[in-house]
Amino acid sequence: MQDLKIELNKYGNDLNTDITIIKERGEAKAIAKRDYRVALVKEILLLNRLSQLKYLESEIEVLKR
């Protein structure tokens, strides 16, 4: 009976360890996903600004004619 309690205790500890690992991985994944989305939005905004700048440059060229 004592052996069974020891084994159950071990499995319980293993389960707690596994839960902690899964939680840490989930948090790391969420942080990475957030950072990716922020970088993506920054890149989109930069490309948008560059596109607007090119448009304005072409309009200025038209006005110079």
mmCIF file of the N, C-alpha and C atoms, coordinates in Angstrom:
data_MODEL
# 
_entry.id   MODEL 
# 
loop_
_atom_site.group_PDB 
_atom_site.id 
_atom_site.type_symbol 
_atom_site.label_atom_id 
_atom_site.label_alt_id 
_atom_site.label_comp_id 
_atom_site.label_asym_id 
_atom_site.label_entity_id 
_atom_site.label_seq_id 
_atom_site.pdbx_PDB_ins_code 
_atom_site.Cartn_x 
_atom_site.Cartn_y 
_atom_site.Cartn_z 
_atom_site.occupancy 
_atom_site.B_iso_or_equiv 
_atom_site.pdbx_formal_charge 
_atom_site.auth_seq_id 
_atom_site.auth_comp_id 
_atom_site.auth_asym_id 
_atom_site.auth_atom_id 
_atom_site.pdbx_PDB_model_num 
ATOM 1   N N  . MET A 1 1  ? 0.825 -1.203 0.000   1.00 0.00 ? 1  MET A N  1 
ATOM 2   C CA . MET A 1 1  ? 0.000 0.000  0.000   1.00 0.00 ? 1  MET A CA 1 
ATOM 3   C C  . MET A 1 1  ? 0.866 1.262  0.000   1.00 0.00 ? 1  MET A C  1 
ATOM 4   N N  . GLN A 1 2  ? 1.945 1.210  0.763   1.00 0.00 ? 2  GLN A N  1 
ATOM 5   C CA . GLN A 1 2  ? 2.861 2.351  0.822   1.00 0.00 ? 2  GLN A CA 1 
ATOM 6   C C  . GLN A 1 2  ? 3.496 2.609  -0.550  1.00 0.00 ? 2  GLN A C  1 
ATOM 7   N N  . ASP A 1 3  ? 3.826 1.521  -1.260  1.00 0.00 ? 3  ASP A N  1 
ATOM 8   C CA . ASP A 1 3  ? 4.414 1.655  -2.597  1.00 0.00 ? 3  ASP A CA 1 
ATOM 9   C C  . ASP A 1 3  ? 3.455 2.370  -3.547  1.00 0.00 ? 3  ASP A C  1 
ATOM 10  N N  . LEU A 1 4  ? 2.176 2.058  -3.422  1.00 0.00 ? 4  LEU A N  1 
ATOM 11  C CA . LEU A 1 4  ? 1.170 2.690  -4.273  1.00 0.00 ? 4  LEU A CA 1 
ATOM 12  C C  . LEU A 1 4  ? 1.103 4.192  -4.000  1.00 0.00 ? 4  LEU A C  1 
ATOM 13  N N  . LYS A 1 5  ? 1.159 4.576  -2.738  1.00 0.00 ? 5  LYS A N  1 
ATOM 14  C CA . LYS A 1 5  ? 1.132 6.000  -2.381  1.00 0.00 ? 5  LYS A CA 1 
ATOM 15  C C  . LYS A 1 5  ? 2.360 6.722  -2.933  1.00 0.00 ? 5  LYS A C  1 
ATOM 16  N N  . ILE A 1 6  ? 3.508 6.076  -2.834  1.00 0.00 ? 6  ILE A N  1 
ATOM 17  C CA . ILE A 1 6  ? 4.745 6.675  -3.347  1.00 0.00 ? 6  ILE A CA 1 
ATOM 18  C C  . ILE A 1 6  ? 4.654 6.851  -4.862  1.00 0.00 ? 6  ILE A C  1 
ATOM 19  N N  . GLU A 1 7  ? 4.146 5.830  -5.538  1.00 0.00 ? 7  GLU A N  1 
ATOM 20  C CA . GLU A 1 7  ? 4.018 5.898  -6.988  1.00 0.00 ? 7  GLU A CA 1 
ATOM 21  C C  . GLU A 1 7  ? 3.019 6.976  -7.410  1.00 0.00 ? 7  GLU A C  1 
ATOM 22  N N  . LEU A 1 8  ? 1.894 7.054  -6.716  1.00 0.00 ? 8  LEU A N  1 
ATOM 23  C CA . LEU A 1 8  ? 0.902 8.090  -7.025  1.00 0.00 ? 8  LEU A CA 1 
ATOM 24  C C  . LEU A 1 8  ? 1.477 9.482  -6.780  1.00 0.00 ? 8  LEU A C  1 
ATOM 25  N N  . ASN A 1 9  ? 2.249 9.616  -5.717  1.00 0.00 ? 9  ASN A N  1 
ATOM 26  C CA . ASN A 1 9  ? 2.898 10.895 -5.423  1.00 0.00 ? 9  ASN A CA 1 
ATOM 27  C C  . ASN A 1 9  ? 3.844 11.292 -6.551  1.00 0.00 ? 9  ASN A C  1 
ATOM 28  N N  . LYS A 1 10 ? 4.603 10.317 -7.033  1.00 0.00 ? 10 LYS A N  1 
ATOM 29  C CA . LYS A 1 10 ? 5.545 10.567 -8.126  1.00 0.00 ? 10 LYS A CA 1 
ATOM 30  C C  . LYS A 1 10 ? 4.793 11.012 -9.377  1.00 0.00 ? 10 LYS A C  1 
ATOM 31  N N  . TYR A 1 11 ? 3.721 10.309 -9.717  1.00 0.00 ? 11 TYR A N  1 
ATOM 32  C CA . TYR A 1 11 ? 2.935 10.676 -10.894 1.00 0.00 ? 11 TYR A CA 1 
ATOM 33  C C  . TYR A 1 11 ? 2.317 12.066 -10.729 1.00 0.00 ? 11 TYR A C  1 
ATOM 34  N N  . GLY A 1 12 ? 1.876 12.371 -9.533  1.00 0.00 ? 12 GLY A N  1 
ATOM 35  C CA . GLY A 1 12 ? 1.323 13.703 -9.265  1.00 0.00 ? 12 GLY A CA 1 
ATOM 36  C C  . GLY A 1 12 ? 2.369 14.787 -9.460  1.00 0.00 ? 12 GLY A C  1 
ATOM 37  N N  . ASN A 1 13 ? 3.574 14.534 -8.955  1.00 0.00 ? 13 ASN A N  1 
ATOM 38  C CA . ASN A 1 13 ? 4.662 15.500 -9.128  1.00 0.00 ? 13 ASN A CA 1 
ATOM 39  C C  . ASN A 1 13 ? 5.040 15.649 -10.600 1.00 0.00 ? 13 ASN A C  1 
ATOM 40  N N  . ASP A 1 14 ? 5.100 14.524 -11.314 1.00 0.00 ? 14 ASP A N  1 
ATOM 41  C CA . ASP A 1 14 ? 5.399 14.568 -12.748 1.00 0.00 ? 14 ASP A CA 1 
ATOM 42  C C  . ASP A 1 14 ? 4.340 15.375 -13.499 1.00 0.00 ? 14 ASP A C  1 
ATOM 43  N N  . LEU A 1 15 ? 3.093 15.167 -13.132 1.00 0.00 ? 15 LEU A N  1 
ATOM 44  C CA . LEU A 1 15 ? 2.000 15.888 -13.777 1.00 0.00 ? 15 LEU A CA 1 
ATOM 45  C C  . LEU A 1 15 ? 2.117 17.389 -13.514 1.00 0.00 ? 15 LEU A C  1 
ATOM 46  N N  . ASN A 1 16 ? 2.415 17.765 -12.280 1.00 0.00 ? 16 ASN A N  1 
ATOM 47  C CA . ASN A 1 16 ? 2.583 19.185 -11.954 1.00 0.00 ? 16 ASN A CA 1 
ATOM 48  C C  . ASN A 1 16 ? 3.738 19.800 -12.743 1.00 0.00 ? 16 ASN A C  1 
ATOM 49  N N  . THR A 1 17 ? 4.819 19.053 -12.873 1.00 0.00 ? 17 THR A N  1 
ATOM 50  C CA . THR A 1 17 ? 5.965 19.525 -13.652 1.00 0.00 ? 17 THR A CA 1 
ATOM 51  C C  . THR A 1 17 ? 5.575 19.710 -15.111 1.00 0.00 ? 17 THR A C  1 
ATOM 52  N N  . ASP A 1 18 ? 4.872 18.745 -15.665 1.00 0.00 ? 18 ASP A N  1 
ATOM 53  C CA . ASP A 1 18 ? 4.441 18.829 -17.067 1.00 0.00 ? 18 ASP A CA 1 
ATOM 54  C C  . ASP A 1 18 ? 3.494 20.004 -17.292 1.00 0.00 ? 18 ASP A C  1 
ATOM 55  N N  . ILE A 1 19 ? 2.595 20.233 -16.360 1.00 0.00 ? 19 ILE A N  1 
ATOM 56  C CA . ILE A 1 19 ? 1.666 21.361 -16.469 1.00 0.00 ? 19 ILE A CA 1 
ATOM 57  C C  . ILE A 1 19 ? 2.437 22.677 -16.469 1.00 0.00 ? 19 ILE A C  1 
ATOM 58  N N  . THR A 1 20 ? 3.431 22.778 -15.606 1.00 0.00 ? 20 THR A N  1 
ATOM 59  C CA . THR A 1 20 ? 4.256 23.985 -15.547 1.00 0.00 ? 20 THR A CA 1 
ATOM 60  C C  . THR A 1 20 ? 4.993 24.208 -16.862 1.00 0.00 ? 20 THR A C  1 
ATOM 61  N N  . ILE A 1 21 ? 5.547 23.148 -17.420 1.00 0.00 ? 21 ILE A N  1 
ATOM 62  C CA . ILE A 1 21 ? 6.269 23.249 -18.697 1.00 0.00 ? 21 ILE A CA 1 
ATOM 63  C C  . ILE A 1 21 ? 5.327 23.698 -19.809 1.00 0.00 ? 21 ILE A C  1 
ATOM 64  N N  . ILE A 1 22 ? 4.148 23.104 -19.875 1.00 0.00 ? 22 ILE A N  1 
ATOM 65  C CA . ILE A 1 22 ? 3.171 23.467 -20.910 1.00 0.00 ? 22 ILE A CA 1 
ATOM 66  C C  . ILE A 1 22 ? 2.752 24.925 -20.759 1.00 0.00 ? 22 ILE A C  1 
ATOM 67  N N  . LYS A 1 23 ? 2.549 25.366 -19.525 1.00 0.00 ? 23 LYS A N  1 
ATOM 68  C CA . LYS A 1 23 ? 2.168 26.755 -19.276 1.00 0.00 ? 23 LYS A CA 1 
ATOM 69  C C  . LYS A 1 23 ? 3.268 27.707 -19.744 1.00 0.00 ? 23 LYS A C  1 
ATOM 70  N N  . GLU A 1 24 ? 4.517 27.392 -19.433 1.00 0.00 ? 24 GLU A N  1 
ATOM 71  C CA . GLU A 1 24 ? 5.639 28.240 -19.853 1.00 0.00 ? 24 GLU A CA 1 
ATOM 72  C C  . GLU A 1 24 ? 5.751 28.293 -21.371 1.00 0.00 ? 24 GLU A C  1 
ATOM 73  N N  . ARG A 1 25 ? 5.574 27.160 -22.016 1.00 0.00 ? 25 ARG A N  1 
ATOM 74  C CA . ARG A 1 25 ? 5.642 27.126 -23.483 1.00 0.00 ? 25 ARG A CA 1 
ATOM 75  C C  . ARG A 1 25 ? 4.504 27.931 -24.099 1.00 0.00 ? 25 ARG A C  1 
ATOM 76  N N  . GLY A 1 26 ? 3.330 27.831 -23.505 1.00 0.00 ? 26 GLY A N  1 
ATOM 77  C CA . GLY A 1 26 ? 2.193 28.597 -24.004 1.00 0.00 ? 26 GLY A CA 1 
ATOM 78  C C  . GLY A 1 26 ? 2.419 30.089 -23.872 1.00 0.00 ? 26 GLY A C  1 
ATOM 79  N N  . GLU A 1 27 ? 2.978 30.501 -22.732 1.00 0.00 ? 27 GLU A N  1 
ATOM 80  C CA . GLU A 1 27 ? 3.271 31.917 -22.531 1.00 0.00 ? 27 GLU A CA 1 
ATOM 81  C C  . GLU A 1 27 ? 4.325 32.393 -23.525 1.00 0.00 ? 27 GLU A C  1 
ATOM 82  N N  . ALA A 1 28 ? 5.354 31.585 -23.738 1.00 0.00 ? 28 ALA A N  1 
ATOM 83  C CA . ALA A 1 28 ? 6.410 31.948 -24.689 1.00 0.00 ? 28 ALA A CA 1 
ATOM 84  C C  . ALA A 1 28 ? 5.842 32.060 -26.103 1.00 0.00 ? 28 ALA A C  1 
ATOM 85  N N  . LYS A 1 29 ? 4.940 31.145 -26.449 1.00 0.00 ? 29 LYS A N  1 
ATOM 86  C CA . LYS A 1 29 ? 4.327 31.182 -27.779 1.00 0.00 ? 29 LYS A CA 1 
ATOM 87  C C  . LYS A 1 29 ? 3.466 32.434 -27.934 1.00 0.00 ? 29 LYS A C  1 
ATOM 88  N N  . ALA A 1 30 ? 2.719 32.784 -26.898 1.00 0.00 ? 30 ALA A N  1 
ATOM 89  C CA . ALA A 1 30 ? 1.872 33.973 -26.957 1.00 0.00 ? 30 ALA A CA 1 
ATOM 90  C C  . ALA A 1 30 ? 2.719 35.236 -27.099 1.00 0.00 ? 30 ALA A C  1 
ATOM 91  N N  . ILE A 1 31 ? 3.832 35.300 -26.390 1.00 0.00 ? 31 ILE A N  1 
ATOM 92  C CA . ILE A 1 31 ? 4.724 36.459 -26.487 1.00 0.00 ? 31 ILE A CA 1 
ATOM 93  C C  . ILE A 1 31 ? 5.321 36.549 -27.886 1.00 0.00 ? 31 ILE A C  1 
ATOM 94  N N  . ALA A 1 32 ? 5.757 35.417 -28.420 1.00 0.00 ? 32 ALA A N  1 
ATOM 95  C CA . ALA A 1 32 ? 6.331 35.402 -29.768 1.00 0.00 ? 32 ALA A CA 1 
ATOM 96  C C  . ALA A 1 32 ? 5.291 35.825 -30.807 1.00 0.00 ? 32 ALA A C  1 
ATOM 97  N N  . LYS A 1 33 ? 4.066 35.352 -30.642 1.00 0.00 ? 33 LYS A N  1 
ATOM 98  C CA . LYS A 1 33 ? 2.995 35.710 -31.577 1.00 0.00 ? 33 LYS A CA 1 
ATOM 99  C C  . LYS A 1 33 ? 2.698 37.204 -31.506 1.00 0.00 ? 33 LYS A C  1 
ATOM 100 N N  . ARG A 1 34 ? 2.667 37.751 -30.285 1.00 0.00 ? 34 ARG A N  1 
ATOM 101 C CA . ARG A 1 34 ? 2.433 39.185 -30.113 1.00 0.00 ? 34 ARG A CA 1 
ATOM 102 C C  . ARG A 1 34 ? 3.553 39.996 -30.764 1.00 0.00 ? 34 ARG A C  1 
ATOM 103 N N  . ASP A 1 35 ? 4.793 39.602 -30.513 1.00 0.00 ? 35 ASP A N  1 
ATOM 104 C CA . ASP A 1 35 ? 5.935 40.316 -31.085 1.00 0.00 ? 35 ASP A CA 1 
ATOM 105 C C  . ASP A 1 35 ? 5.910 40.261 -32.608 1.00 0.00 ? 35 ASP A C  1 
ATOM 106 N N  . TYR A 1 36 ? 5.529 39.109 -33.158 1.00 0.00 ? 36 TYR A N  1 
ATOM 107 C CA . TYR A 1 36 ? 5.427 38.967 -34.615 1.00 0.00 ? 36 TYR A CA 1 
ATOM 108 C C  . TYR A 1 36 ? 4.370 39.914 -35.173 1.00 0.00 ? 36 TYR A C  1 
ATOM 109 N N  . ARG A 1 37 ? 3.220 39.963 -34.519 1.00 0.00 ? 37 ARG A N  1 
ATOM 110 C CA . ARG A 1 37 ? 2.145 40.826 -35.011 1.00 0.00 ? 37 ARG A CA 1 
ATOM 111 C C  . ARG A 1 37 ? 2.529 42.296 -34.940 1.00 0.00 ? 37 ARG A C  1 
ATOM 112 N N  . VAL A 1 38 ? 3.214 42.688 -33.865 1.00 0.00 ? 38 VAL A N  1 
ATOM 113 C CA . VAL A 1 38 ? 3.666 44.076 -33.734 1.00 0.00 ? 38 VAL A CA 1 
ATOM 114 C C  . VAL A 1 38 ? 4.646 44.409 -34.853 1.00 0.00 ? 38 VAL A C  1 
ATOM 115 N N  . ALA A 1 39 ? 5.605 43.520 -35.101 1.00 0.00 ? 39 ALA A N  1 
ATOM 116 C CA . ALA A 1 39 ? 6.582 43.746 -36.170 1.00 0.00 ? 39 ALA A CA 1 
ATOM 117 C C  . ALA A 1 39 ? 5.896 43.807 -37.533 1.00 0.00 ? 39 ALA A C  1 
ATOM 118 N N  . LEU A 1 40 ? 4.904 42.961 -37.735 1.00 0.00 ? 40 LEU A N  1 
ATOM 119 C CA . LEU A 1 40 ? 4.174 42.948 -39.002 1.00 0.00 ? 40 LEU A CA 1 
ATOM 120 C C  . LEU A 1 40 ? 3.427 44.262 -39.222 1.00 0.00 ? 40 LEU A C  1 
ATOM 121 N N  . VAL A 1 41 ? 2.770 44.758 -38.193 1.00 0.00 ? 41 VAL A N  1 
ATOM 122 C CA . VAL A 1 41 ? 2.047 46.030 -38.304 1.00 0.00 ? 41 VAL A CA 1 
ATOM 123 C C  . VAL A 1 41 ? 3.020 47.171 -38.588 1.00 0.00 ? 41 VAL A C  1 
ATOM 124 N N  . LYS A 1 42 ? 4.172 47.161 -37.915 1.00 0.00 ? 42 LYS A N  1 
ATOM 125 C CA . LYS A 1 42 ? 5.176 48.200 -38.169 1.00 0.00 ? 42 LYS A CA 1 
ATOM 126 C C  . LYS A 1 42 ? 5.632 48.167 -39.624 1.00 0.00 ? 42 LYS A C  1 
ATOM 127 N N  . GLU A 1 43 ? 5.858 46.976 -40.138 1.00 0.00 ? 43 GLU A N  1 
ATOM 128 C CA . GLU A 1 43 ? 6.296 46.833 -41.529 1.00 0.00 ? 43 GLU A CA 1 
ATOM 129 C C  . GLU A 1 43 ? 5.209 47.304 -42.490 1.00 0.00 ? 43 GLU A C  1 
ATOM 130 N N  . ILE A 1 44 ? 3.964 46.962 -42.207 1.00 0.00 ? 44 ILE A N  1 
ATOM 131 C CA . ILE A 1 44 ? 2.845 47.398 -43.055 1.00 0.00 ? 44 ILE A CA 1 
ATOM 132 C C  . ILE A 1 44 ? 2.738 48.920 -43.050 1.00 0.00 ? 44 ILE A C  1 
ATOM 133 N N  . LEU A 1 45 ? 2.866 49.523 -41.870 1.00 0.00 ? 45 LEU A N  1 
ATOM 134 C CA . LEU A 1 45 ? 2.799 50.980 -41.786 1.00 0.00 ? 45 LEU A CA 1 
ATOM 135 C C  . LEU A 1 45 ? 3.954 51.635 -42.542 1.00 0.00 ? 45 LEU A C  1 
ATOM 136 N N  . LEU A 1 46 ? 5.135 51.062 -42.426 1.00 0.00 ? 46 LEU A N  1 
ATOM 137 C CA . LEU A 1 46 ? 6.293 51.594 -43.146 1.00 0.00 ? 46 LEU A CA 1 
ATOM 138 C C  . LEU A 1 46 ? 6.074 51.515 -44.658 1.00 0.00 ? 46 LEU A C  1 
ATOM 139 N N  . LEU A 1 47 ? 5.612 50.365 -45.122 1.00 0.00 ? 47 LEU A N  1 
ATOM 140 C CA . LEU A 1 47 ? 5.353 50.205 -46.556 1.00 0.00 ? 47 LEU A CA 1 
ATOM 141 C C  . LEU A 1 47 ? 4.260 51.157 -47.028 1.00 0.00 ? 47 LEU A C  1 
ATOM 142 N N  . ASN A 1 48 ? 3.267 51.377 -46.184 1.00 0.00 ? 48 ASN A N  1 
ATOM 143 C CA . ASN A 1 48 ? 2.188 52.306 -46.517 1.00 0.00 ? 48 ASN A CA 1 
ATOM 144 C C  . ASN A 1 48 ? 2.738 53.720 -46.661 1.00 0.00 ? 48 ASN A C  1 
ATOM 145 N N  . ARG A 1 49 ? 3.603 54.120 -45.712 1.00 0.00 ? 49 ARG A N  1 
ATOM 146 C CA . ARG A 1 49 ? 4.205 55.454 -45.780 1.00 0.00 ? 49 ARG A CA 1 
ATOM 147 C C  . ARG A 1 49 ? 5.068 55.605 -47.035 1.00 0.00 ? 49 ARG A C  1 
ATOM 148 N N  . LEU A 1 50 ? 5.845 54.566 -47.344 1.00 0.00 ? 50 LEU A N  1 
ATOM 149 C CA . LEU A 1 50 ? 6.683 54.618 -48.544 1.00 0.00 ? 50 LEU A CA 1 
ATOM 150 C C  . LEU A 1 50 ? 5.832 54.732 -49.801 1.00 0.00 ? 50 LEU A C  1 
ATOM 151 N N  . SER A 1 51 ? 4.726 54.024 -49.814 1.00 0.00 ? 51 SER A N  1 
ATOM 152 C CA . SER A 1 51 ? 3.817 54.085 -50.959 1.00 0.00 ? 51 SER A CA 1 
ATOM 153 C C  . SER A 1 51 ? 3.240 55.492 -51.100 1.00 0.00 ? 51 SER A C  1 
ATOM 154 N N  . GLN A 1 52 ? 2.844 56.090 -49.989 1.00 0.00 ? 52 GLN A N  1 
ATOM 155 C CA . GLN A 1 52 ? 2.315 57.451 -50.021 1.00 0.00 ? 52 GLN A CA 1 
ATOM 156 C C  . GLN A 1 52 ? 3.384 58.441 -50.471 1.00 0.00 ? 52 GLN A C  1 
ATOM 157 N N  . LEU A 1 53 ? 4.613 58.222 -50.016 1.00 0.00 ? 53 LEU A N  1 
ATOM 158 C CA . LEU A 1 53 ? 5.714 59.098 -50.403 1.00 0.00 ? 53 LEU A CA 1 
ATOM 159 C C  . LEU A 1 53 ? 5.963 59.016 -51.905 1.00 0.00 ? 53 LEU A C  1 
ATOM 160 N N  . LYS A 1 54 ? 5.957 57.814 -52.445 1.00 0.00 ? 54 LYS A N  1 
ATOM 161 C CA . LYS A 1 54 ? 6.153 57.649 -53.888 1.00 0.00 ? 54 LYS A CA 1 
ATOM 162 C C  . LYS A 1 54 ? 5.020 58.319 -54.665 1.00 0.00 ? 54 LYS A C  1 
ATOM 163 N N  . TYR A 1 55 ? 3.800 58.196 -54.151 1.00 0.00 ? 55 TYR A N  1 
ATOM 164 C CA . TYR A 1 55 ? 2.657 58.838 -54.804 1.00 0.00 ? 55 TYR A CA 1 
ATOM 165 C C  . TYR A 1 55 ? 2.834 60.354 -54.807 1.00 0.00 ? 55 TYR A C  1 
ATOM 166 N N  . LEU A 1 56 ? 3.231 60.901 -53.659 1.00 0.00 ? 56 LEU A N  1 
ATOM 167 C CA . LEU A 1 56 ? 3.429 62.346 -53.573 1.00 0.00 ? 56 LEU A CA 1 
ATOM 168 C C  . LEU A 1 56 ? 4.551 62.806 -54.498 1.00 0.00 ? 56 LEU A C  1 
ATOM 169 N N  . GLU A 1 57 ? 5.613 62.035 -54.578 1.00 0.00 ? 57 GLU A N  1 
ATOM 170 C CA . GLU A 1 57 ? 6.711 62.385 -55.479 1.00 0.00 ? 57 GLU A CA 1 
ATOM 171 C C  . GLU A 1 57 ? 6.238 62.404 -56.927 1.00 0.00 ? 57 GLU A C  1 
ATOM 172 N N  . SER A 1 58 ? 5.412 61.440 -57.298 1.00 0.00 ? 58 SER A N  1 
ATOM 173 C CA . SER A 1 58 ? 4.904 61.413 -58.678 1.00 0.00 ? 58 SER A CA 1 
ATOM 174 C C  . SER A 1 58 ? 3.965 62.588 -58.931 1.00 0.00 ? 58 SER A C  1 
ATOM 175 N N  . GLU A 1 59 ? 3.181 62.960 -57.934 1.00 0.00 ? 59 GLU A N  1 
ATOM 176 C CA . GLU A 1 59 ? 2.283 64.112 -58.084 1.00 0.00 ? 59 GLU A CA 1 
ATOM 177 C C  . GLU A 1 59 ? 3.087 65.405 -58.223 1.00 0.00 ? 59 GLU A C  1 
ATOM 178 N N  . ILE A 1 60 ? 4.168 65.514 -57.477 1.00 0.00 ? 60 ILE A N  1 
ATOM 179 C CA . ILE A 1 60 ? 5.025 66.699 -57.575 1.00 0.00 ? 60 ILE A CA 1 
ATOM 180 C C  . ILE A 1 60 ? 5.638 66.784 -58.966 1.00 0.00 ? 60 ILE A C  1 
ATOM 181 N N  . GLU A 1 61 ? 6.061 65.652 -59.496 1.00 0.00 ? 61 GLU A N  1 
ATOM 182 C CA . GLU A 1 61 ? 6.626 65.626 -60.847 1.00 0.00 ? 61 GLU A CA 1 
ATOM 183 C C  . GLU A 1 61 ? 5.592 66.077 -61.871 1.00 0.00 ? 61 GLU A C  1 
ATOM 184 N N  . VAL A 1 62 ? 4.357 65.661 -61.690 1.00 0.00 ? 62 VAL A N  1 
ATOM 185 C CA . VAL A 1 62 ? 3.286 66.067 -62.612 1.00 0.00 ? 62 VAL A CA 1 
ATOM 186 C C  . VAL A 1 62 ? 3.064 67.572 -62.514 1.00 0.00 ? 62 VAL A C  1 
ATOM 187 N N  . LEU A 1 63 ? 3.095 68.114 -61.317 1.00 0.00 ? 63 LEU A N  1 
ATOM 188 C CA . LEU A 1 63 ? 2.873 69.547 -61.127 1.00 0.00 ? 63 LEU A CA 1 
ATOM 189 C C  . LEU A 1 63 ? 4.020 70.385 -61.685 1.00 0.00 ? 63 LEU A C  1 
ATOM 190 N N  . LYS A 1 64 ? 5.207 69.835 -61.721 1.00 0.00 ? 64 LYS A N  1 
ATOM 191 C CA . LYS A 1 64 ? 6.365 70.567 -62.237 1.00 0.00 ? 64 LYS A CA 1 
ATOM 192 C C  . LYS A 1 64 ? 6.297 70.740 -63.751 1.00 0.00 ? 64 LYS A C  1 
ATOM 193 N N  . ARG A 1 65 ? 5.551 69.907 -64.420 1.00 0.00 ? 65 ARG A N  1 
ATOM 194 C CA . ARG A 1 65 ? 5.485 69.949 -65.888 1.00 0.00 ? 65 ARG A CA 1 
ATOM 195 C C  . ARG A 1 65 ? 4.722 71.133 -66.386 1.00 0.00 ? 65 ARG A C  1 
# 
